Amino acid sequence: QIVAQKADHEWTSKLIKITRHLRQGKSMSKAIKEANRSEFIKSLRQTVKGMDKGEPQQLEEDQSHGAANEQLVQAVEKKAGKILFSTNIRVIASANNQEKADQLLQELITPLAQFTNEETNGFYLHPEHGRGAQKIIYQYSFRVPDRSSAVVLSAEELSSIVHLPNTMLGVSNLST
């Protein structure tokens, strides 16, 4: 199941912040961490560090810059320039026994591996059990979006995952 809704505008500015940090030579994980940190917290942290030493200091992670990965920067900039969707992708399998359910689940998620890129993003299975599984089944049943587990996809990325039929199927009860 794919539940998609237009992402908040803050995601575009967050992606732009990420590109700024990537251009400084930071890794993708550090760039994301920095982009998520508020400007107030950053300045407060620098001020406190400066008071300890008697002078303003840069953060430790700012001192270890590598060369900017221009392809990665361009990929993030390209994504920021497109319409973004907050997307939940849920896969549920049911069978007579656990082994069959696990096999079905694996068959359903294996095709998603083609979208994994180690530098940028990918799809990963987060199995749920107990109350977590009940919550996912409820959200699945009623197509409830969940911001905490949503991924942000561009329209291009979303359309590469969803393949709607482009021909008449000949099914009488299906409206197109």
HUSUL-V417194 format. One record per pair of residues at least 12 apart in sequence whose ideal C-beta (glycine too) atoms are under 10 Angstrom apart, sorted by sequence separation. I is the first residue (numbers start at 0). J is the second residue. If there is no record, write none. Layout:
i->I j->J
i->I j->J
This chain:
i->17 j->29
i->18 j->30
i->20 j->32
i->21 j->33
i->44 j->56
i->45 j->57
i->91 j->103
i->92 j->104
i->110 j->122
i->111 j->123
i->163 j->175
i->17 j->30
i->20 j->33
i->21 j->34
i->45 j->58
i->90 j->103
i->91 j->104
i->92 j->105
i->111 j->124
i->135 j->148
i->16 j->30
i->17 j->31
i->19 j->33
i->20 j->34
i->44 j->58
i->90 j->104
i->92 j->106
i->108 j->122
i->16 j->31
i->17 j->32
i->19 j->34
i->90 j->105
i->92 j->107
i->108 j->123
i->17 j->33
i->18 j->34
i->45 j->61
i->91 j->107
i->92 j->108
i->108 j->124
i->14 j->31
i->16 j->33
i->17 j->34
i->41 j->58
i->90 j->107
i->107 j->124
i->13 j->31
i->16 j->34
i->17 j->35
i->90 j->108
i->15 j->34
i->16 j->35
i->105 j->124
i->14 j->34
i->16 j->36
i->88 j->108
i->104 j->124
i->13 j->34
i->90 j->111
i->127 j->148
i->12 j->34
i->13 j->35
i->16 j->38
i->36 j->58
i->104 j->126
i->88 j->111
i->125 j->148
i->33 j->58
i->101 j->126
i->33 j->60
i->123 j->150
i->32 j->60
i->33 j->61
i->122 j->150
i->121 j->150
i->120 j->150
i->29 j->60
i->120 j->151
i->29 j->61
i->90 j->122
i->120 j->152
i->26 j->60
i->29 j->63
i->88 j->122
i->90 j->124
i->25 j->60
i->29 j->64
i->25 j->61
i->91 j->127
i->120 j->156
i->24 j->61
i->26 j->63
i->23 j->61
i->25 j->63
i->89 j->127
i->114 j->152
i->122 j->160
i->24 j->63
i->25 j->64
i->26 j->65
i->20 j->60
i->24 j->64
i->25 j->65
i->20 j->61
i->23 j->64
i->24 j->65
i->27 j->68
i->30 j->71
i->78 j->119
i->91 j->132
i->22 j->64
i->23 j->65
i->24 j->66
i->25 j->67
i->26 j->68
i->30 j->72
i->74 j->116
i->78 j->120
i->114 j->156
i->24 j->67
i->25 j->68
i->93 j->136
i->20 j->64
i->23 j->67
i->24 j->68
i->27 j->71
i->31 j->75
i->74 j->118
i->75 j->119
i->91 j->135
i->22 j->67
i->26 j->71
i->30 j->75
i->71 j->116
i->74 j->119
i->90 j->135
i->91 j->136
i->114 j->159
i->21 j->67
i->22 j->68
i->74 j->120
i->89 j->135
i->113 j->159
i->114 j->160
i->20 j->67
i->21 j->68
i->22 j->69
i->71 j->118
i->89 j->136
i->113 j->160
i->21 j->69
i->27 j->75
i->70 j->118
i->71 j->119
i->87 j->135
i->91 j->139
i->18 j->67
i->22 j->71
i->70 j->119
i->89 j->138
i->90 j->139
i->91 j->140
i->111 j->160
i->21 j->71
i->22 j->72
i->68 j->118
i->89 j->139
i->110 j->160
i->21 j->72
i->87 j->138
i->20 j->72
i->21 j->73
i->87 j->139
i->18 j->71
i->19 j->72
i->21 j->74
i->89 j->142
i->17 j->71
i->18 j->72
i->21 j->75
i->22 j->76
i->17 j->72
i->18 j->73
i->20 j->75
i->21 j->76
i->87 j->142
i->18 j->74
i->19 j->75
i->87 j->143
i->89 j->145
i->18 j->75
i->87 j->144
i->17 j->75
i->18 j->76
i->86 j->144
i->87 j->145
i->16 j->75
i->17 j->76
i->18 j->77
i->85 j->144
i->87 j->146
i->89 j->148
i->15 j->75
i->18 j->78
i->85 j->145
i->87 j->147
i->88 j->148
i->14 j->75
i->15 j->76
i->17 j->78
i->18 j->79
i->85 j->146
i->87 j->148
i->88 j->149
i->14 j->76
i->17 j->79
i->86 j->148
i->87 j->149
i->88 j->150
i->14 j->77
i->16 j->79
i->86 j->149
i->87 j->150
i->14 j->78
i->15 j->79
i->85 j->149
i->86 j->150
i->88 j->152
i->14 j->79
i->15 j->80
i->84 j->149
i->85 j->150
i->86 j->151
i->13 j->79
i->14 j->80
i->84 j->150
i->85 j->151
i->86 j->152
i->11 j->78
i->12 j->79
i->14 j->81
i->84 j->151
i->85 j->152
i->10 j->78
i->11 j->79
i->83 j->151
i->84 j->152
i->10 j->79
i->11 j->80
i->14 j->83
i->83 j->152
i->84 j->153
i->88 j->157
i->11 j->81
i->13 j->83
i->82 j->152
i->83 j->153
i->84 j->154
i->86 j->156
i->11 j->82
i->81 j->152
i->82 j->153
i->83 j->154
i->86 j->157
i->11 j->83
i->81 j->153
i->82 j->154
i->84 j->156
i->88 j->160
i->10 j->83
i->78 j->151
i->80 j->153
i->81 j->154
i->82 j->155
i->83 j->156
i->84 j->157
i->10 j->84
i->78 j->152
i->79 j->153
i->81 j->155
i->83 j->157
i->86 j->160
i->8 j->83
i->10 j->85
i->78 j->153
i->81 j->156
i->82 j->157
i->86 j->161
i->6 j->82
i->7 j->83
i->77 j->153
i->81 j->157
i->5 j->82
i->6 j->83
i->78 j->155
i->5 j->83
i->6 j->84
i->7 j->85
i->77 j->155
i->78 j->156
i->5 j->84
i->6 j->85
i->3 j->83
i->4 j->84
i->5 j->85
i->6 j->86
i->3 j->84
i->4 j->85
i->2 j->84
i->3 j->85
i->4 j->86
i->1 j->84
i->2 j->85
i->3 j->86
i->4 j->87
i->2 j->86
i->3 j->87
i->1 j->86
i->2 j->87
i->3 j->88
i->1 j->87
i->2 j->88
i->0 j->87
i->1 j->88
i->2 j->89
i->0 j->88
i->1 j->89
i->0 j->89
i->1 j->90
i->0 j->90
i->27 j->117
i->0 j->91
i->27 j->118
i->26 j->118
i->27 j->119
i->27 j->120
i->2 j->138
i->2 j->139
i->14 j->151
i->0 j->138
i->13 j->151
i->0 j->139
i->2 j->141
i->7 j->146
i->14 j->153
i->0 j->140
i->2 j->142
i->4 j->144
i->6 j->146
i->11 j->151
i->1 j->142
i->2 j->143
i->3 j->144
i->10 j->151
i->0 j->142
i->2 j->144
i->4 j->146
i->2 j->145
i->6 j->149
i->6 j->150
i->7 j->151
i->4 j->149
i->6 j->151
i->3 j->149
i->6 j->152
i->2 j->149
i->3 j->150
i->6 j->153
i->3 j->152
i->5 j->154
i->1 j->152
i->3 j->154
i->3 j->157
i->1 j->157
i->3 j->160
i->3 j->161
i->1 j->160
i->1 j->161
